[in-house]
Amino acid sequence: MLESLITSKTRLRLLIKFFLNITNMGYLNGLANEFGESTNSVRKELNNLSSAGYLEKHFKNNKVIYKANAYHPLFKIIQRIVKKHLGIEEILETIYNRIGGVKKIMLLGDYAEGIDSGHIEILIVGDNLDKAYLKEITPKIEKKIKRKVSFFVSNSTLKQKTLTIFEA
C-alpha cells in the first residue's frame, strides 16, 4: 500500500524503523547493515528525512545517531500511517473488542525493533482471553495484511524488548 506512495525502499524502511517505535535509534553503518543496503543510499535518505525535520540527529562517540522527531507536526500522522501500512491497526480493531479482558497488547521480535520482517509477533496480556477466537481469526488477519501473525497469550508481561501498542 505505502510502497506506491513512497517509492524508495530505504526511506520506507527508515520510516518504519523510527516511527513504529519512538525509542528506536540508529546510526549510518548500523542501519545499512540492518537493511542490507549500501551506506550511500541510507545516508541519502537519512539526510533527506533529517533536513525535512522528520528525524533528529545527535552525536555520540564519533557517531551520528538518528531518531524520530516526536515534536514534528506530522509525527503522529506518520506514526499512524506506518501502523496502518504494517497492519497493526487492523489487528487491534479485529481482536480488541472480541477477545476478552485485555490489559495490554505488545509487539515482540522484529517489529518491536522497527523491522518489517513479514512476521508479526503479538503478546496479549489479560484475563479470560478467548484463545479459540484468536486461532480462528489469525488466517483471516494474515490474508488481509499480507504478513504472518503469531499471537501469544499471557497474564503477565515478558522481560524482553517489546513495544506496547495498547494498554487499558
DOPAMI-174869 format. One record per residue: residue number from 1; residue in three letters; x, y, z of N, C-alpha, C in turn. Coordinates in nm, 2 decimals. Layout:
BEGIN
+-------+------+--------+--------+--------+--------+--------+--------+--------+--------+--------+
! marnu ! senu !   n.c1 !   n.c2 !   n.c3 !  ca.c1 !  ca.c2 !  ca.c3 !   c.c1 !   c.c2 !   c.c3 !
+-------+------+--------+--------+--------+--------+--------+--------+--------+--------+--------+
!   NUM !  Ala !      X !      Y !      Z !      X !      Y !      Z !      X !      Y !      Z !
...
+-------+------+--------+--------+--------+--------+--------+--------+--------+--------+--------+
//
This chain:
BEGIN
+-------+------+--------+--------+--------+--------+--------+--------+--------+--------+--------+
! marnu ! senu !   n.c1 !   n.c2 !   n.c3 !  ca.c1 !  ca.c2 !  ca.c3 !   c.c1 !   c.c2 !   c.c3 !
+-------+------+--------+--------+--------+--------+--------+--------+--------+--------+--------+
!     1 !  Met !   0.08 !  -0.12 !   0.00 !   0.00 !   0.00 !   0.00 !   0.09 !   0.13 !   0.00 !
!     2 !  Leu !   0.17 !   0.14 !   0.10 !   0.26 !   0.26 !   0.11 !   0.37 !   0.26 !   0.01 !
!     3 !  Glu !   0.40 !   0.14 !  -0.05 !   0.51 !   0.13 !  -0.14 !   0.49 !   0.21 !  -0.27 !
!     4 !  Ser !   0.36 !   0.22 !  -0.30 !   0.33 !   0.30 !  -0.42 !   0.34 !   0.45 !  -0.40 !
!     5 !  Leu !   0.33 !   0.49 !  -0.28 !   0.34 !   0.64 !  -0.24 !   0.49 !   0.67 !  -0.22 !
!     6 !  Ile !   0.55 !   0.59 !  -0.14 !   0.69 !   0.61 !  -0.11 !   0.77 !   0.50 !  -0.19 !
!     7 !  Thr !   0.83 !   0.55 !  -0.30 !   0.90 !   0.45 !  -0.39 !   1.04 !   0.41 !  -0.35 !
!     8 !  Ser !   1.10 !   0.48 !  -0.25 !   1.23 !   0.45 !  -0.20 !   1.21 !   0.34 !  -0.09 !
!     9 !  Lys !   1.26 !   0.22 !  -0.12 !   1.25 !   0.12 !  -0.01 !   1.33 !   0.15 !   0.11 !
!    10 !  Thr !   1.44 !   0.22 !   0.09 !   1.52 !   0.26 !   0.20 !   1.45 !   0.36 !   0.29 !
!    11 !  Arg !   1.38 !   0.46 !   0.23 !   1.31 !   0.56 !   0.30 !   1.19 !   0.49 !   0.38 !
!    12 !  Leu !   1.13 !   0.40 !   0.32 !   1.02 !   0.33 !   0.38 !   1.07 !   0.25 !   0.50 !
!    13 !  Arg !   1.18 !   0.18 !   0.49 !   1.24 !   0.11 !   0.60 !   1.28 !   0.20 !   0.71 !
!    14 !  Leu !   1.33 !   0.32 !   0.68 !   1.37 !   0.42 !   0.78 !   1.24 !   0.47 !   0.86 !
!    15 !  Leu !   1.14 !   0.50 !   0.78 !   1.02 !   0.54 !   0.84 !   0.96 !   0.44 !   0.94 !
!    16 !  Ile !   0.96 !   0.31 !   0.89 !   0.91 !   0.20 !   0.98 !   1.00 !   0.19 !   1.10 !
!    17 !  Lys !   1.13 !   0.19 !   1.08 !   1.23 !   0.18 !   1.19 !   1.20 !   0.29 !   1.30 !
!    18 !  Phe !   1.19 !   0.41 !   1.26 !   1.19 !   0.52 !   1.36 !   1.05 !   0.56 !   1.40 !
!    19 !  Phe !   0.95 !   0.54 !   1.32 !   0.81 !   0.58 !   1.36 !   0.73 !   0.47 !   1.42 !
!    20 !  Leu !   0.76 !   0.35 !   1.40 !   0.69 !   0.24 !   1.47 !   0.71 !   0.24 !   1.62 !
!    21 !  Asn !   0.84 !   0.26 !   1.65 !   0.88 !   0.26 !   1.79 !   0.96 !   0.38 !   1.82 !
!    22 !  Ile !   0.91 !   0.48 !   1.89 !   0.98 !   0.61 !   1.92 !   1.12 !   0.59 !   1.98 !
!    23 !  Thr !   1.14 !   0.48 !   2.05 !   1.27 !   0.46 !   2.12 !   1.37 !   0.41 !   2.03 !
!    24 !  Asn !   1.34 !   0.37 !   1.91 !   1.44 !   0.32 !   1.82 !   1.53 !   0.43 !   1.77 !
!    25 !  Met !   1.66 !   0.40 !   1.77 !   1.76 !   0.49 !   1.72 !   1.86 !   0.41 !   1.63 !
!    26 !  Gly !   1.94 !   0.48 !   1.55 !   2.03 !   0.41 !   1.47 !   2.13 !   0.51 !   1.41 !
!    27 !  Tyr !   2.24 !   0.45 !   1.37 !   2.35 !   0.52 !   1.30 !   2.37 !   0.47 !   1.16 !
!    28 !  Leu !   2.44 !   0.54 !   1.08 !   2.45 !   0.51 !   0.94 !   2.49 !   0.36 !   0.91 !
!    29 !  Asn !   2.61 !   0.32 !   0.96 !   2.66 !   0.19 !   0.93 !   2.57 !   0.08 !   0.99 !
!    30 !  Gly !   2.52 !   0.10 !   1.11 !   2.43 !   0.00 !   1.17 !   2.30 !  -0.02 !   1.09 !
!    31 !  Leu !   2.25 !   0.09 !   1.04 !   2.12 !   0.09 !   0.96 !   2.15 !   0.02 !   0.83 !
!    32 !  Ala !   2.26 !   0.06 !   0.76 !   2.30 !   0.00 !   0.63 !   2.31 !  -0.15 !   0.65 !
!    33 !  Asn !   2.38 !  -0.20 !   0.75 !   2.39 !  -0.34 !   0.78 !   2.26 !  -0.41 !   0.81 !
!    34 !  Glu !   2.18 !  -0.34 !   0.89 !   2.04 !  -0.40 !   0.92 !   1.96 !  -0.42 !   0.80 !
!    35 !  Phe !   1.96 !  -0.32 !   0.71 !   1.88 !  -0.32 !   0.59 !   1.94 !  -0.40 !   0.47 !
!    36 !  Gly !   2.07 !  -0.43 !   0.49 !   2.14 !  -0.49 !   0.38 !   2.16 !  -0.40 !   0.26 !
!    37 !  Glu !   2.18 !  -0.28 !   0.28 !   2.19 !  -0.18 !   0.17 !   2.32 !  -0.10 !   0.19 !
!    38 !  Ser !   2.35 !  -0.03 !   0.08 !   2.48 !   0.05 !   0.08 !   2.46 !   0.17 !   0.18 !
!    39 !  Thr !   2.58 !   0.21 !   0.23 !   2.57 !   0.33 !   0.32 !   2.53 !   0.45 !   0.24 !
!    40 !  Asn !   2.56 !   0.46 !   0.11 !   2.53 !   0.58 !   0.03 !   2.38 !   0.60 !   0.03 !
!    41 !  Ser !   2.30 !   0.49 !   0.00 !   2.16 !   0.50 !  -0.01 !   2.10 !   0.53 !   0.12 !
!    42 !  Val !   2.15 !   0.48 !   0.23 !   2.10 !   0.51 !   0.36 !   2.13 !   0.65 !   0.40 !
!    43 !  Arg !   2.25 !   0.69 !   0.37 !   2.30 !   0.83 !   0.41 !   2.21 !   0.93 !   0.34 !
!    44 !  Lys !   2.18 !   0.91 !   0.21 !   2.10 !   1.00 !   0.13 !   1.96 !   1.02 !   0.19 !
!    45 !  Glu !   1.90 !   0.90 !   0.23 !   1.76 !   0.91 !   0.29 !   1.76 !   0.97 !   0.43 !
!    46 !  Leu !   1.87 !   0.94 !   0.51 !   1.88 !   1.00 !   0.64 !   1.89 !   1.15 !   0.63 !
!    47 !  Asn !   1.98 !   1.19 !   0.54 !   1.99 !   1.34 !   0.52 !   1.86 !   1.40 !   0.47 !
!    48 !  Asn !   1.79 !   1.34 !   0.38 !   1.66 !   1.39 !   0.34 !   1.56 !   1.40 !   0.45 !
!    49 !  Leu !   1.55 !   1.30 !   0.53 !   1.45 !   1.30 !   0.64 !   1.49 !   1.39 !   0.75 !
!    50 !  Ser !   1.62 !   1.40 !   0.78 !   1.66 !   1.49 !   0.89 !   1.65 !   1.64 !   0.84 !
!    51 !  Ser !   1.68 !   1.67 !   0.72 !   1.68 !   1.81 !   0.67 !   1.53 !   1.85 !   0.67 !
!    52 !  Ala !   1.44 !   1.76 !   0.65 !   1.29 !   1.79 !   0.65 !   1.24 !   1.80 !   0.79 !
!    53 !  Gly !   1.32 !   1.76 !   0.89 !   1.28 !   1.77 !   1.03 !   1.21 !   1.65 !   1.08 !
!    54 !  Tyr !   1.20 !   1.54 !   1.00 !   1.13 !   1.42 !   1.05 !   1.22 !   1.34 !   1.15 !
!    55 !  Leu !   1.35 !   1.35 !   1.13 !   1.45 !   1.28 !   1.22 !   1.53 !   1.39 !   1.29 !
!    56 !  Glu !   1.57 !   1.35 !   1.41 !   1.66 !   1.43 !   1.49 !   1.80 !   1.36 !   1.48 !
!    57 !  Lys !   1.90 !   1.43 !   1.49 !   2.03 !   1.37 !   1.50 !   2.12 !   1.43 !   1.61 !
!    58 !  His !   2.19 !   1.34 !   1.67 !   2.29 !   1.39 !   1.77 !   2.41 !   1.31 !   1.77 !
!    59 !  Phe !   2.52 !   1.36 !   1.82 !   2.65 !   1.29 !   1.82 !   2.68 !   1.22 !   1.95 !
!    60 !  Lys !   2.73 !   1.09 !   1.93 !   2.76 !   1.01 !   2.05 !   2.88 !   0.92 !   2.00 !
!    61 !  Asn !   2.99 !   0.93 !   2.07 !   3.11 !   0.85 !   2.04 !   3.15 !   0.85 !   1.90 !
!    62 !  Asn !   3.16 !   0.97 !   1.84 !   3.20 !   0.99 !   1.70 !   3.10 !   0.93 !   1.60 !
!    63 !  Lys !   2.98 !   0.91 !   1.64 !   2.87 !   0.86 !   1.55 !   2.76 !   0.96 !   1.55 !
!    64 !  Val !   2.69 !   0.97 !   1.44 !   2.57 !   1.05 !   1.43 !   2.45 !   0.95 !   1.45 !
!    65 !  Ile !   2.38 !   0.97 !   1.56 !   2.27 !   0.89 !   1.60 !   2.14 !   0.96 !   1.55 !
!    66 !  Tyr !   2.05 !   0.88 !   1.49 !   1.93 !   0.93 !   1.44 !   1.81 !   0.87 !   1.52 !
!    67 !  Lys !   1.70 !   0.95 !   1.53 !   1.58 !   0.90 !   1.59 !   1.47 !   0.99 !   1.54 !
!    68 !  Ala !   1.34 !   0.94 !   1.56 !   1.23 !   1.02 !   1.51 !   1.21 !   1.15 !   1.59 !
!    69 !  Asn !   1.17 !   1.26 !   1.52 !   1.15 !   1.38 !   1.59 !   1.00 !   1.38 !   1.63 !
!    70 !  Ala !   0.98 !   1.36 !   1.76 !   0.84 !   1.35 !   1.81 !   0.77 !   1.48 !   1.82 !
!    71 !  Tyr !   0.85 !   1.59 !   1.80 !   0.79 !   1.72 !   1.80 !   0.75 !   1.77 !   1.67 !
!    72 !  His !   0.78 !   1.70 !   1.56 !   0.74 !   1.74 !   1.43 !   0.59 !   1.74 !   1.42 !
!    73 !  Pro !   0.53 !   1.84 !   1.35 !   0.38 !   1.84 !   1.34 !   0.32 !   1.72 !   1.28 !
!    74 !  Leu !   0.39 !   1.65 !   1.19 !   0.33 !   1.53 !   1.13 !   0.37 !   1.40 !   1.20 !
!    75 !  Phe !   0.44 !   1.41 !   1.31 !   0.49 !   1.28 !   1.38 !   0.37 !   1.18 !   1.40 !
!    76 !  Lys !   0.27 !   1.22 !   1.46 !   0.16 !   1.13 !   1.50 !   0.09 !   1.08 !   1.37 !
!    77 !  Ile !   0.08 !   1.16 !   1.27 !   0.02 !   1.12 !   1.14 !   0.11 !   1.01 !   1.07 !
!    78 !  Ile !   0.24 !   1.04 !   1.07 !   0.33 !   0.94 !   1.01 !   0.33 !   0.81 !   1.09 !
!    79 !  Gln !   0.32 !   0.82 !   1.22 !   0.32 !   0.70 !   1.30 !   0.19 !   0.62 !   1.27 !
!    80 !  Arg !   0.08 !   0.68 !   1.26 !  -0.04 !   0.61 !   1.23 !  -0.04 !   0.55 !   1.09 !
!    81 !  Ile !   0.02 !   0.62 !   0.99 !   0.03 !   0.57 !   0.86 !   0.12 !   0.44 !   0.86 !
!    82 !  Val !   0.23 !   0.45 !   0.93 !   0.32 !   0.33 !   0.94 !   0.25 !   0.21 !   1.00 !
!    83 !  Lys !   0.17 !   0.24 !   1.11 !   0.10 !   0.13 !   1.18 !  -0.01 !   0.07 !   1.09 !
!    84 !  Lys !  -0.07 !   0.16 !   1.01 !  -0.18 !   0.11 !   0.92 !  -0.11 !   0.03 !   0.81 !
!    85 !  His !   0.00 !   0.08 !   0.75 !   0.07 !   0.01 !   0.65 !   0.11 !  -0.13 !   0.69 !
!    86 !  Leu !   0.16 !  -0.15 !   0.82 !   0.20 !  -0.28 !   0.87 !   0.09 !  -0.37 !   0.91 !
!    87 !  Gly !  -0.03 !  -0.31 !   0.92 !  -0.15 !  -0.39 !   0.96 !  -0.18 !  -0.40 !   1.11 !
!    88 !  Ile !  -0.10 !  -0.32 !   1.18 !  -0.11 !  -0.32 !   1.33 !  -0.25 !  -0.26 !   1.37 !
!    89 !  Glu !  -0.30 !  -0.16 !   1.31 !  -0.43 !  -0.10 !   1.34 !  -0.54 !  -0.21 !   1.31 !
!    90 !  Glu !  -0.52 !  -0.28 !   1.20 !  -0.62 !  -0.38 !   1.16 !  -0.63 !  -0.49 !   1.27 !
!    91 !  Ile !  -0.51 !  -0.53 !   1.32 !  -0.50 !  -0.63 !   1.42 !  -0.57 !  -0.59 !   1.55 !
!    92 !  Leu !  -0.54 !  -0.46 !   1.59 !  -0.61 !  -0.41 !   1.71 !  -0.76 !  -0.40 !   1.70 !
!    93 !  Glu !  -0.81 !  -0.35 !   1.58 !  -0.95 !  -0.34 !   1.56 !  -1.02 !  -0.48 !   1.56 !
!    94 !  Thr !  -0.95 !  -0.58 !   1.50 !  -1.01 !  -0.71 !   1.49 !  -1.02 !  -0.78 !   1.62 !
!    95 !  Ile !  -0.92 !  -0.77 !   1.71 !  -0.91 !  -0.86 !   1.83 !  -0.96 !  -0.79 !   1.95 !
!    96 !  Tyr !  -0.94 !  -0.66 !   1.97 !  -0.96 !  -0.60 !   2.10 !  -1.10 !  -0.62 !   2.16 !
!    97 !  Asn !  -1.20 !  -0.58 !   2.09 !  -1.33 !  -0.59 !   2.15 !  -1.39 !  -0.73 !   2.16 !
!    98 !  Arg !  -1.33 !  -0.83 !   2.09 !  -1.39 !  -0.96 !   2.08 !  -1.31 !  -1.07 !   2.16 !
!    99 !  Ile !  -1.20 !  -1.04 !   2.22 !  -1.12 !  -1.14 !   2.28 !  -1.13 !  -1.16 !   2.43 !
!   100 !  Gly !  -1.18 !  -1.06 !   2.50 !  -1.20 !  -1.07 !   2.65 !  -1.13 !  -0.96 !   2.72 !
!   101 !  Gly !  -1.08 !  -0.99 !   2.84 !  -1.03 !  -0.88 !   2.93 !  -0.88 !  -0.85 !   2.90 !
!   102 !  Val !  -0.86 !  -0.77 !   2.79 !  -0.73 !  -0.73 !   2.75 !  -0.68 !  -0.62 !   2.84 !
!   103 !  Lys !  -0.56 !  -0.64 !   2.89 !  -0.49 !  -0.54 !   2.97 !  -0.38 !  -0.47 !   2.89 !
!   104 !  Lys !  -0.31 !  -0.54 !   2.80 !  -0.20 !  -0.49 !   2.72 !  -0.19 !  -0.57 !   2.60 !
!   105 !  Ile !  -0.15 !  -0.50 !   2.49 !  -0.11 !  -0.57 !   2.36 !   0.02 !  -0.52 !   2.33 !
!   106 !  Met !   0.12 !  -0.61 !   2.30 !   0.26 !  -0.57 !   2.28 !   0.31 !  -0.64 !   2.15 !
!   107 !  Leu !   0.39 !  -0.57 !   2.08 !   0.47 !  -0.63 !   1.97 !   0.60 !  -0.69 !   2.02 !
!   108 !  Leu !   0.64 !  -0.80 !   1.97 !   0.76 !  -0.87 !   2.01 !   0.85 !  -0.88 !   1.89 !
!   109 !  Gly !   0.97 !  -0.93 !   1.91 !   1.06 !  -0.96 !   1.80 !   1.10 !  -0.84 !   1.71 !
!   110 !  Asp !   1.10 !  -0.87 !   1.58 !   1.15 !  -0.77 !   1.48 !   1.07 !  -0.65 !   1.48 !
!   111 !  Tyr !   0.94 !  -0.66 !   1.49 !   0.85 !  -0.54 !   1.49 !   0.87 !  -0.45 !   1.61 !
!   112 !  Ala !   0.91 !  -0.50 !   1.72 !   0.94 !  -0.42 !   1.84 !   1.07 !  -0.34 !   1.81 !
!   113 !  Glu !   1.15 !  -0.39 !   1.72 !   1.28 !  -0.32 !   1.68 !   1.25 !  -0.23 !   1.56 !
!   114 !  Gly !   1.14 !  -0.23 !   1.50 !   1.11 !  -0.15 !   1.39 !   1.15 !  -0.21 !   1.25 !
!   115 !  Ile !   1.16 !  -0.34 !   1.25 !   1.20 !  -0.41 !   1.13 !   1.08 !  -0.49 !   1.07 !
!   116 !  Asp !   1.04 !  -0.46 !   0.95 !   0.93 !  -0.52 !   0.88 !   0.98 !  -0.65 !   0.82 !
!   117 !  Ser !   0.98 !  -0.76 !   0.90 !   1.03 !  -0.89 !   0.85 !   0.92 !  -0.97 !   0.79 !
!   118 !  Gly !   0.80 !  -0.93 !   0.80 !   0.69 !  -1.01 !   0.75 !   0.63 !  -1.11 !   0.85 !
!   119 !  His !   0.68 !  -1.11 !   0.97 !   0.62 !  -1.20 !   1.07 !   0.60 !  -1.12 !   1.20 !
!   120 !  Ile !   0.47 !  -1.09 !   1.23 !   0.44 !  -1.00 !   1.34 !   0.41 !  -1.10 !   1.46 !
!   121 !  Glu !   0.48 !  -1.07 !   1.57 !   0.46 !  -1.15 !   1.69 !   0.39 !  -1.06 !   1.79 !
!   122 !  Ile !   0.28 !  -1.10 !   1.85 !   0.20 !  -1.02 !   1.94 !   0.17 !  -1.09 !   2.07 !
!   123 !  Leu !   0.20 !  -1.02 !   2.18 !   0.17 !  -1.07 !   2.31 !   0.04 !  -1.00 !   2.36 !
!   124 !  Ile !  -0.06 !  -1.08 !   2.40 !  -0.18 !  -1.02 !   2.45 !  -0.18 !  -1.06 !   2.60 !
!   125 !  Val !  -0.18 !  -0.96 !   2.69 !  -0.19 !  -0.98 !   2.83 !  -0.33 !  -0.95 !   2.88 !
!   126 !  Gly !  -0.38 !  -1.04 !   2.96 !  -0.52 !  -1.02 !   3.01 !  -0.57 !  -1.15 !   3.08 !
!   127 !  Asp !  -0.69 !  -1.14 !   3.12 !  -0.76 !  -1.25 !   3.19 !  -0.88 !  -1.30 !   3.10 !
!   128 !  Asn !  -0.90 !  -1.43 !   3.11 !  -1.01 !  -1.49 !   3.04 !  -1.01 !  -1.46 !   2.89 !
!   129 !  Leu !  -0.90 !  -1.47 !   2.82 !  -0.89 !  -1.44 !   2.68 !  -0.94 !  -1.55 !   2.60 !
!   130 !  Asp !  -1.01 !  -1.52 !   2.49 !  -1.07 !  -1.62 !   2.40 !  -0.96 !  -1.67 !   2.30 !
!   131 !  Lys !  -0.89 !  -1.78 !   2.34 !  -0.78 !  -1.83 !   2.25 !  -0.84 !  -1.90 !   2.13 !
!   132 !  Ala !  -0.96 !  -1.95 !   2.14 !  -1.02 !  -2.02 !   2.02 !  -1.05 !  -1.91 !   1.91 !
!   133 !  Tyr !  -1.09 !  -1.79 !   1.95 !  -1.12 !  -1.68 !   1.86 !  -0.99 !  -1.64 !   1.79 !
!   134 !  Leu !  -0.88 !  -1.63 !   1.87 !  -0.75 !  -1.59 !   1.81 !  -0.71 !  -1.69 !   1.70 !
!   135 !  Lys !  -0.72 !  -1.82 !   1.73 !  -0.68 !  -1.92 !   1.64 !  -0.77 !  -1.92 !   1.51 !
!   136 !  Glu !  -0.90 !  -1.89 !   1.53 !  -0.99 !  -1.88 !   1.42 !  -0.96 !  -1.76 !   1.33 !
!   137 !  Ile !  -0.93 !  -1.64 !   1.39 !  -0.92 !  -1.52 !   1.32 !  -0.78 !  -1.50 !   1.26 !
!   138 !  Thr !  -0.68 !  -1.57 !   1.31 !  -0.54 !  -1.55 !   1.26 !  -0.52 !  -1.56 !   1.11 !
!   139 !  Pro !  -0.57 !  -1.67 !   1.05 !  -0.56 !  -1.68 !   0.90 !  -0.62 !  -1.56 !   0.82 !
!   140 !  Lys !  -0.74 !  -1.52 !   0.87 !  -0.81 !  -1.41 !   0.81 !  -0.73 !  -1.28 !   0.82 !
!   141 !  Ile !  -0.67 !  -1.25 !   0.93 !  -0.58 !  -1.13 !   0.95 !  -0.46 !  -1.14 !   0.86 !
!   142 !  Glu !  -0.40 !  -1.26 !   0.86 !  -0.28 !  -1.28 !   0.78 !  -0.31 !  -1.25 !   0.63 !
!   143 !  Lys !  -0.42 !  -1.30 !   0.58 !  -0.46 !  -1.28 !   0.44 !  -0.48 !  -1.13 !   0.41 !
!   144 !  Lys !  -0.54 !  -1.06 !   0.51 !  -0.58 !  -0.92 !   0.49 !  -0.46 !  -0.83 !   0.49 !
!   145 !  Ile !  -0.36 !  -0.85 !   0.59 !  -0.25 !  -0.76 !   0.60 !  -0.12 !  -0.82 !   0.52 !
!   146 !  Lys !  -0.13 !  -0.94 !   0.47 !  -0.02 !  -1.00 !   0.39 !   0.11 !  -1.01 !   0.47 !
!   147 !  Arg !   0.09 !  -1.05 !   0.60 !   0.20 !  -1.08 !   0.68 !   0.16 !  -1.20 !   0.77 !
!   148 !  Lys !   0.26 !  -1.28 !   0.82 !   0.24 !  -1.38 !   0.91 !   0.22 !  -1.32 !   1.05 !
!   149 !  Val !   0.12 !  -1.38 !   1.13 !   0.10 !  -1.32 !   1.26 !   0.10 !  -1.44 !   1.36 !
!   150 !  Ser !   0.17 !  -1.42 !   1.47 !   0.17 !  -1.52 !   1.58 !   0.12 !  -1.45 !   1.71 !
!   151 !  Phe !   0.02 !  -1.50 !   1.77 !  -0.04 !  -1.45 !   1.89 !   0.01 !  -1.53 !   2.01 !
!   152 !  Phe !   0.05 !  -1.46 !   2.11 !   0.09 !  -1.53 !   2.24 !   0.00 !  -1.47 !   2.35 !
!   153 !  Val !  -0.05 !  -1.55 !   2.44 !  -0.14 !  -1.51 !   2.54 !  -0.08 !  -1.53 !   2.67 !
!   154 !  Ser !  -0.09 !  -1.43 !   2.76 !  -0.03 !  -1.45 !   2.90 !  -0.11 !  -1.36 !   3.00 !
!   155 !  Asn !  -0.09 !  -1.39 !   3.12 !  -0.15 !  -1.30 !   3.22 !  -0.04 !  -1.21 !   3.28 !
!   156 !  Ser !   0.08 !  -1.21 !   3.23 !   0.18 !  -1.11 !   3.27 !   0.27 !  -1.08 !   3.15 !
!   157 !  Thr !   0.35 !  -0.97 !   3.17 !   0.43 !  -0.92 !   3.06 !   0.56 !  -1.00 !   3.06 !
!   158 !  Leu !   0.64 !  -0.99 !   2.95 !   0.77 !  -1.06 !   2.93 !   0.88 !  -0.96 !   2.97 !
!   159 !  Lys !   1.00 !  -1.02 !   2.99 !   1.11 !  -0.93 !   3.02 !   1.20 !  -0.94 !   2.90 !
!   160 !  Gln !   1.15 !  -0.89 !   2.79 !   1.23 !  -0.88 !   2.66 !   1.19 !  -0.75 !   2.60 !
!   161 !  Lys !   1.26 !  -0.71 !   2.49 !   1.22 !  -0.58 !   2.43 !   1.08 !  -0.60 !   2.36 !
!   162 !  Thr !   0.99 !  -0.51 !   2.40 !   0.86 !  -0.51 !   2.35 !   0.82 !  -0.37 !   2.31 !
!   163 !  Leu !   0.71 !  -0.36 !   2.24 !   0.65 !  -0.23 !   2.21 !   0.50 !  -0.24 !   2.24 !
!   164 !  Thr !   0.46 !  -0.17 !   2.34 !   0.32 !  -0.17 !   2.38 !   0.24 !  -0.09 !   2.28 !
!   165 !  Ile !   0.14 !  -0.15 !   2.22 !   0.06 !  -0.08 !   2.12 !  -0.08 !  -0.06 !   2.17 !
!   166 !  Phe !  -0.11 !  -0.12 !   2.29 !  -0.24 !  -0.09 !   2.36 !  -0.22 !  -0.12 !   2.51 !
!   167 !  Glu !  -0.28 !  -0.03 !   2.59 !  -0.28 !  -0.06 !   2.73 !  -0.41 !   0.00 !   2.79 !
!   168 !  Ala !  -0.48 !  -0.09 !   2.87 !  -0.61 !  -0.05 !   2.93 !  -0.58 !   0.03 !   3.05 !
+-------+------+--------+--------+--------+--------+--------+--------+--------+--------+--------+
//
